[in-house]
Amino acid sequence: MKLLLAILTDFVGKTSTRVGIISLLVLQALIGTAIAYHLGAIAEVSGGSGILDLETGYDLNTVQSLLDSYGTEGIAHYRWVQLLDIANPFVYSLLFSSICFHLYRQSNWVLLALLPLMIGLFDYFENVFLYLIINSYPELTENLILFSSGLSIIKRGVMLIGVLILLGGVVVWFGHRRNPKTLLREQR
């Protein structure tokens, strides 16, 4: 476990530079733009429907009705969203962790910067089940839907914790900028 933490801390530390964060922001913007294009196409063919990735909890009837509204063209666009979502969780969770690492690096709380990586991990779990749902459509099973829905709820909870960690990092960072002596006290 210590080795894994050391590897992750080293990796995130290397991406928490100005160049690393800007590169991740650009990559995230490109992925986000491509996803937004497909979301717009899905909304257009479905009469304004969204996607399951953005829902917090759902049931069999909701999923069936949503996918029915897509038609074959919307399903094709949703498959593109899922394909793009292979890179998206890695990039946004690494970006999130890199920013947190940058904010926390001069404190004893630097390991908190690794927690946003869990958001990406739960997003991957959810994406696997969404992929299974899309590929089994129209023959959907309630267990598959409920498990995917549960992962979606867990992901949202971890995301909330990640946002709180980021906000805490901003407070720590501003505190250190206002009073550098607090940094010396924390390092003792």
Phi and psi in degrees as GROMACS dihedral restraints (atoms count N, CA, C in turn):
[ dihedral_restraints ]
;  ai    aj    ak    al  type     phi  dphi    fc
    3     4     5     6     1   -63.6    20    10
    4     5     6     7     1   -37.7    20    10
    6     7     8     9     1   -64.7    20    10
    7     8     9    10     1   -43.8    20    10
    9    10    11    12     1   -61.1    20    10
   10    11    12    13     1   -44.2    20    10
   12    13    14    15     1   -62.1    20    10
   13    14    15    16     1   -40.1    20    10
   15    16    17    18     1   -65.0    20    10
   16    17    18    19     1   -42.7    20    10
   18    19    20    21     1   -64.7    20    10
   19    20    21    22     1   -46.8    20    10
   21    22    23    24     1   -63.8    20    10
   22    23    24    25     1   -43.9    20    10
   24    25    26    27     1   -61.8    20    10
   25    26    27    28     1   -42.2    20    10
   27    28    29    30     1   -63.8    20    10
   28    29    30    31     1   -45.4    20    10
   30    31    32    33     1   -63.7    20    10
   31    32    33    34     1   -48.9    20    10
   33    34    35    36     1   -65.3    20    10
   34    35    36    37     1   -36.9    20    10
   36    37    38    39     1   -59.6    20    10
   37    38    39    40     1   -37.8    20    10
   39    40    41    42     1   -71.4    20    10
   40    41    42    43     1   -29.1    20    10
   42    43    44    45     1   -90.1    20    10
   43    44    45    46     1    -4.1    20    10
   45    46    47    48     1   -89.0    20    10
   46    47    48    49     1    12.1    20    10
   48    49    50    51     1   -77.5    20    10
   49    50    51    52     1   168.2    20    10
   51    52    53    54     1   -59.3    20    10
   52    53    54    55     1   -45.5    20    10
   54    55    56    57     1   -64.5    20    10
   55    56    57    58     1   -42.0    20    10
   57    58    59    60     1   -62.7    20    10
   58    59    60    61     1   -45.7    20    10
   60    61    62    63     1   -66.9    20    10
   61    62    63    64     1   -41.6    20    10
   63    64    65    66     1   -64.8    20    10
   64    65    66    67     1   -41.3    20    10
   66    67    68    69     1   -61.7    20    10
   67    68    69    70     1   -43.6    20    10
   69    70    71    72     1   -66.0    20    10
   70    71    72    73     1   -37.8    20    10
   72    73    74    75     1   -61.6    20    10
   73    74    75    76     1   -43.7    20    10
   75    76    77    78     1   -64.3    20    10
   76    77    78    79     1   -46.0    20    10
   78    79    80    81     1   -61.4    20    10
   79    80    81    82     1   -42.6    20    10
   81    82    83    84     1   -64.1    20    10
   82    83    84    85     1   -37.9    20    10
   84    85    86    87     1   -64.4    20    10
   85    86    87    88     1   -40.5    20    10
   87    88    89    90     1   -65.1    20    10
   88    89    90    91     1   -46.5    20    10
   90    91    92    93     1   -63.6    20    10
   91    92    93    94     1   -44.6    20    10
   93    94    95    96     1   -60.7    20    10
   94    95    96    97     1   -38.4    20    10
   96    97    98    99     1   -65.3    20    10
   97    98    99   100     1   -43.8    20    10
   99   100   101   102     1   -64.2    20    10
  100   101   102   103     1   -42.3    20    10
  102   103   104   105     1   -64.6    20    10
  103   104   105   106     1   -42.7    20    10
  105   106   107   108     1   -60.5    20    10
  106   107   108   109     1   -38.3    20    10
  108   109   110   111     1   -58.6    20    10
  109   110   111   112     1   -48.7    20    10
  111   112   113   114     1   -69.8    20    10
  112   113   114   115     1   -34.0    20    10
  114   115   116   117     1   -64.1    20    10
  115   116   117   118     1   -40.1    20    10
  117   118   119   120     1   -62.6    20    10
  118   119   120   121     1   -41.3    20    10
  120   121   122   123     1   -66.1    20    10
  121   122   123   124     1   -40.0    20    10
  123   124   125   126     1   -63.1    20    10
  124   125   126   127     1   -45.9    20    10
  126   127   128   129     1   -60.9    20    10
  127   128   129   130     1   -38.3    20    10
  129   130   131   132     1   -66.5    20    10
  130   131   132   133     1   -45.9    20    10
  132   133   134   135     1   -78.9    20    10
  133   134   135   136     1   -18.6    20    10
  135   136   137   138     1  -104.6    20    10
  136   137   138   139     1     1.1    20    10
  138   139   140   141     1    78.6    20    10
  139   140   141   142     1    28.1    20    10
  141   142   143   144     1   103.4    20    10
  142   143   144   145     1     6.4    20    10
  144   145   146   147     1   -69.0    20    10
  145   146   147   148     1   151.2    20    10
  147   148   149   150     1   -95.3    20    10
  148   149   150   151     1  -157.0    20    10
  150   151   152   153     1  -124.5    20    10
  151   152   153   154     1   159.5    20    10
  153   154   155   156     1   -64.7    20    10
  154   155   156   157     1   -31.1    20    10
  156   157   158   159     1   -56.2    20    10
  157   158   159   160     1   -28.7    20    10
  159   160   161   162     1   -98.2    20    10
  160   161   162   163     1     3.5    20    10
  162   163   164   165     1   -94.4    20    10
  163   164   165   166     1   148.4    20    10
  165   166   167   168     1  -108.7    20    10
  166   167   168   169     1    92.7    20    10
  168   169   170   171     1    84.8    20    10
  169   170   171   172     1   137.6    20    10
  171   172   173   174     1  -159.8    20    10
  172   173   174   175     1   165.1    20    10
  174   175   176   177     1  -124.4    20    10
  175   176   177   178     1   178.0    20    10
  177   178   179   180     1   -58.3    20    10
  178   179   180   181     1   -45.3    20    10
  180   181   182   183     1   -63.3    20    10
  181   182   183   184     1   -41.2    20    10
  183   184   185   186     1   -62.3    20    10
  184   185   186   187     1   -46.2    20    10
  186   187   188   189     1   -65.1    20    10
  187   188   189   190     1   -45.8    20    10
  189   190   191   192     1   -58.9    20    10
  190   191   192   193     1   -47.5    20    10
  192   193   194   195     1   -65.8    20    10
  193   194   195   196     1   -40.1    20    10
  195   196   197   198     1   -63.7    20    10
  196   197   198   199     1   -49.7    20    10
  198   199   200   201     1   -67.9    20    10
  199   200   201   202     1   -34.4    20    10
  201   202   203   204     1   -59.8    20    10
  202   203   204   205     1   -38.6    20    10
  204   205   206   207     1   -68.7    20    10
  205   206   207   208     1   -22.4    20    10
  207   208   209   210     1   -71.8    20    10
  208   209   210   211     1   -39.0    20    10
  210   211   212   213     1    69.5    20    10
  211   212   213   214     1  -177.6    20    10
  213   214   215   216     1   -66.7    20    10
  214   215   216   217     1   -35.5    20    10
  216   217   218   219     1   -67.0    20    10
  217   218   219   220     1   -43.5    20    10
  219   220   221   222     1   -65.5    20    10
  220   221   222   223     1   -39.0    20    10
  222   223   224   225     1   -62.0    20    10
  223   224   225   226     1   -41.0    20    10
  225   226   227   228     1   -61.3    20    10
  226   227   228   229     1   -41.5    20    10
  228   229   230   231     1   -67.8    20    10
  229   230   231   232     1   -37.4    20    10
  231   232   233   234     1   -65.0    20    10
  232   233   234   235     1   -34.7    20    10
  234   235   236   237     1   -63.8    20    10
  235   236   237   238     1   -36.4    20    10
  237   238   239   240     1   -65.4    20    10
  238   239   240   241     1   -40.6    20    10
  240   241   242   243     1   -59.7    20    10
  241   242   243   244     1   -43.8    20    10
  243   244   245   246     1   -65.1    20    10
  244   245   246   247     1   -37.3    20    10
  246   247   248   249     1   -63.7    20    10
  247   248   249   250     1   -45.2    20    10
  249   250   251   252     1   -65.6    20    10
  250   251   252   253     1   -28.4    20    10
  252   253   254   255     1   -74.9    20    10
  253   254   255   256     1     2.6    20    10
  255   256   257   258     1   -73.6    20    10
  256   257   258   259     1   -42.4    20    10
  258   259   260   261     1   -86.6    20    10
  259   260   261   262     1   -33.1    20    10
  261   262   263   264     1   -55.6    20    10
  262   263   264   265     1   -51.3    20    10
  264   265   266   267     1   -61.0    20    10
  265   266   267   268     1   -37.3    20    10
  267   268   269   270     1   -63.3    20    10
  268   269   270   271     1   -47.6    20    10
  270   271   272   273     1   -68.1    20    10
  271   272   273   274     1   -49.6    20    10
  273   274   275   276     1   -70.2    20    10
  274   275   276   277     1   -34.2    20    10
  276   277   278   279     1   -73.5    20    10
  277   278   279   280     1   -34.4    20    10
  279   280   281   282     1   -68.6    20    10
  280   281   282   283     1   -39.8    20    10
  282   283   284   285     1   -60.6    20    10
  283   284   285   286     1   -48.6    20    10
  285   286   287   288     1   -59.0    20    10
  286   287   288   289     1   -46.8    20    10
  288   289   290   291     1   -66.0    20    10
  289   290   291   292     1   -38.3    20    10
  291   292   293   294     1   -65.0    20    10
  292   293   294   295     1   -42.0    20    10
  294   295   296   297     1   -64.3    20    10
  295   296   297   298     1   -45.4    20    10
  297   298   299   300     1   -60.9    20    10
  298   299   300   301     1   -42.2    20    10
  300   301   302   303     1   -60.7    20    10
  301   302   303   304     1   -43.7    20    10
  303   304   305   306     1   -60.1    20    10
  304   305   306   307     1   -40.7    20    10
  306   307   308   309     1   -73.2    20    10
  307   308   309   310     1   -35.9    20    10
  309   310   311   312     1   -97.1    20    10
  310   311   312   313     1    -6.0    20    10
  312   313   314   315     1   -58.9    20    10
  313   314   315   316     1   -23.4    20    10
  315   316   317   318     1  -100.5    20    10
  316   317   318   319     1    23.4    20    10
  318   319   320   321     1  -130.5    20    10
  319   320   321   322     1   173.3    20    10
  321   322   323   324     1   -78.5    20    10
  322   323   324   325     1    -1.5    20    10
  324   325   326   327     1  -101.8    20    10
  325   326   327   328     1    18.5    20    10
  327   328   329   330     1   -59.1    20    10
  328   329   330   331     1   -29.3    20    10
  330   331   332   333     1   -66.3    20    10
  331   332   333   334     1   -20.7    20    10
  333   334   335   336     1   -59.8    20    10
  334   335   336   337     1   -25.7    20    10
  336   337   338   339     1   -65.0    20    10
  337   338   339   340     1   -18.7    20    10
  339   340   341   342     1   -83.0    20    10
  340   341   342   343     1   -20.3    20    10
  342   343   344   345     1   -60.4    20    10
  343   344   345   346     1   -36.2    20    10
  345   346   347   348     1   -59.7    20    10
  346   347   348   349     1   -20.1    20    10
  348   349   350   351     1   -62.7    20    10
  349   350   351   352     1   -26.7    20    10
  351   352   353   354     1   -66.0    20    10
  352   353   354   355     1   -30.5    20    10
  354   355   356   357     1   -59.2    20    10
  355   356   357   358     1   -48.1    20    10
  357   358   359   360     1   -62.1    20    10
  358   359   360   361     1   -39.1    20    10
  360   361   362   363     1   -62.7    20    10
  361   362   363   364     1   -47.0    20    10
  363   364   365   366     1   -67.9    20    10
  364   365   366   367     1   -31.0    20    10
  366   367   368   369     1   -65.2    20    10
  367   368   369   370     1   -41.2    20    10
  369   370   371   372     1   -61.3    20    10
  370   371   372   373     1   -45.0    20    10
  372   373   374   375     1   -57.5    20    10
  373   374   375   376     1   -47.4    20    10
  375   376   377   378     1   -61.1    20    10
  376   377   378   379     1   -42.2    20    10
  378   379   380   381     1   -63.3    20    10
  379   380   381   382     1   -36.4    20    10
  381   382   383   384     1   -60.0    20    10
  382   383   384   385     1   -44.7    20    10
  384   385   386   387     1   -71.8    20    10
  385   386   387   388     1   -34.7    20    10
  387   388   389   390     1   -65.7    20    10
  388   389   390   391     1   -37.6    20    10
  390   391   392   393     1   -61.2    20    10
  391   392   393   394     1   -44.2    20    10
  393   394   395   396     1   -63.4    20    10
  394   395   396   397     1   -39.2    20    10
  396   397   398   399     1   -62.9    20    10
  397   398   399   400     1   -49.1    20    10
  399   400   401   402     1   -61.6    20    10
  400   401   402   403     1   -41.3    20    10
  402   403   404   405     1   -77.0    20    10
  403   404   405   406     1   -17.8    20    10
  405   406   407   408     1   -94.4    20    10
  406   407   408   409     1   -10.3    20    10
  408   409   410   411     1   -61.5    20    10
  409   410   411   412     1   133.5    20    10
  411   412   413   414     1   -93.0    20    10
  412   413   414   415     1     3.7    20    10
  414   415   416   417     1   -89.6    20    10
  415   416   417   418     1    74.6    20    10
  417   418   419   420     1   -89.3    20    10
  418   419   420   421     1   146.7    20    10
  420   421   422   423     1  -114.2    20    10
  421   422   423   424     1   145.6    20    10
  423   424   425   426     1   -64.6    20    10
  424   425   426   427     1   -37.9    20    10
  426   427   428   429     1   -62.7    20    10
  427   428   429   430     1   -42.6    20    10
  429   430   431   432     1   -61.5    20    10
  430   431   432   433     1   -43.7    20    10
  432   433   434   435     1   -64.8    20    10
  433   434   435   436     1   -45.8    20    10
  435   436   437   438     1   -64.6    20    10
  436   437   438   439     1   -39.6    20    10
  438   439   440   441     1   -65.9    20    10
  439   440   441   442     1   -44.5    20    10
  441   442   443   444     1   -62.2    20    10
  442   443   444   445     1   -42.1    20    10
  444   445   446   447     1   -61.5    20    10
  445   446   447   448     1   -42.5    20    10
  447   448   449   450     1   -61.9    20    10
  448   449   450   451     1   -42.3    20    10
  450   451   452   453     1   -63.7    20    10
  451   452   453   454     1   -36.1    20    10
  453   454   455   456     1   -62.3    20    10
  454   455   456   457     1   -42.4    20    10
  456   457   458   459     1   -66.7    20    10
  457   458   459   460     1   -42.9    20    10
  459   460   461   462     1   -62.1    20    10
  460   461   462   463     1   -43.7    20    10
  462   463   464   465     1   -58.0    20    10
  463   464   465   466     1   -43.0    20    10
  465   466   467   468     1   -63.1    20    10
  466   467   468   469     1   -39.6    20    10
  468   469   470   471     1   -64.3    20    10
  469   470   471   472     1   -44.2    20    10
  471   472   473   474     1   -65.3    20    10
  472   473   474   475     1   -35.9    20    10
  474   475   476   477     1   -63.5    20    10
  475   476   477   478     1   -40.5    20    10
  477   478   479   480     1   -61.4    20    10
  478   479   480   481     1   -43.5    20    10
  480   481   482   483     1   -61.4    20    10
  481   482   483   484     1   -41.1    20    10
  483   484   485   486     1   -61.6    20    10
  484   485   486   487     1   -41.5    20    10
  486   487   488   489     1   -63.9    20    10
  487   488   489   490     1   -41.2    20    10
  489   490   491   492     1   -63.8    20    10
  490   491   492   493     1   -38.1    20    10
  492   493   494   495     1   -64.0    20    10
  493   494   495   496     1   -42.6    20    10
  495   496   497   498     1   -62.5    20    10
  496   497   498   499     1   -46.1    20    10
  498   499   500   501     1   -62.8    20    10
  499   500   501   502     1   -39.4    20    10
  501   502   503   504     1   -62.2    20    10
  502   503   504   505     1   -38.9    20    10
  504   505   506   507     1   -63.2    20    10
  505   506   507   508     1   -38.5    20    10
  507   508   509   510     1   -63.9    20    10
  508   509   510   511     1   -42.5    20    10
  510   511   512   513     1   -62.5    20    10
  511   512   513   514     1   -46.0    20    10
  513   514   515   516     1   -61.1    20    10
  514   515   516   517     1   -45.5    20    10
  516   517   518   519     1   -61.3    20    10
  517   518   519   520     1   -47.0    20    10
  519   520   521   522     1   -64.8    20    10
  520   521   522   523     1   -36.6    20    10
  522   523   524   525     1   -61.7    20    10
  523   524   525   526     1   -40.3    20    10
  525   526   527   528     1   -71.8    20    10
  526   527   528   529     1   -34.1    20    10
  528   529   530   531     1   -70.7    20    10
  529   530   531   532     1   -33.1    20    10
  531   532   533   534     1   -79.5    20    10
  532   533   534   535     1   -34.0    20    10
  534   535   536   537     1  -141.3    20    10
  535   536   537   538     1    86.7    20    10
  537   538   539   540     1   -60.3    20    10
  538   539   540   541     1   -20.5    20    10
  540   541   542   543     1   -65.9    20    10
  541   542   543   544     1   -27.4    20    10
  543   544   545   546     1   -64.7    20    10
  544   545   546   547     1   -31.2    20    10
  546   547   548   549     1   -63.8    20    10
  547   548   549   550     1   -43.1    20    10
  549   550   551   552     1   -64.7    20    10
  550   551   552   553     1   -37.7    20    10
  552   553   554   555     1   -65.7    20    10
  553   554   555   556     1   -38.6    20    10
  555   556   557   558     1   -69.3    20    10
  556   557   558   559     1   -31.5    20    10
  558   559   560   561     1   -80.1    20    10
  559   560   561   562     1   -10.5    20    10
